[in-house]
């Protein structure tokens, strides 16, 4: 969640810089997008954890602890 908030803030800063440098117009941040950013980042984190969890569920814990 911290990464999503930091990315949101940095993204607003970069968008404002590009808007001023290239288009000579201000950029207004949309705070309504923030909940979607937070939910999206949590969803990506959960989805990216599914494959490793699925693979680890098939392995016996004793095999992992023995190091074979």
N, C-alpha and C positions, 0 to 999 in steps of 0.2 A: 504494500500500500504506500509505503514511503517512496518507493521508486516511481509509482504512478503519479503521486503528487509532485515529486521533483521533476519528472518528465513533463508534466502539464505546465509547470511554472517555466521551465526552460523552453518549452515549445512556444509559449506565449511570448517570451523574450525574443526568440529567434524570428517568429512571425512578425513581431513589431519592427525588428531591425530590417528585415527584408521588405516590409511594407514601406518603411520610410526611405530606404536606400533605392529601391527600384520603382516604386509607384508613387512616392511622395504623398502617401496618405496614411492616416493612423489606423491601427488595428485594435478593435475592441474585443477583449476576451469574452467568451460565452461561458458563464458559470454553469449553465444548464448541461454542458457537455461533461463536466467533472464526474457526476455519478456513473455515466457510461464508461468513462476511462477507468474508474475504480473497479467496476464490475467486470469490465473486459480484462483488466490485468489479473484479477483473481481467477477468472475463468481460464485464461491462458496458463497460469501457474498450475492450476488443478489438472488441466488436460495434459500438460507436459509431464506431470508426475504419474499419469496412469500407466504408461508403457513400462517404466522401470518397476513400478509396484507389481504389475502383472507378471513380469519376468521373475521377480524375487519371490513371489508366492509359490512358484513351482519348485524352487530349490529348497532342499532340506537344510535347516539351520546348522546341523552338525557338520555338513560338508563345508559350509562357509567358515565355520569356526576352526575346522581342522586345517584349512588353507589348501585343500586339494582341488 
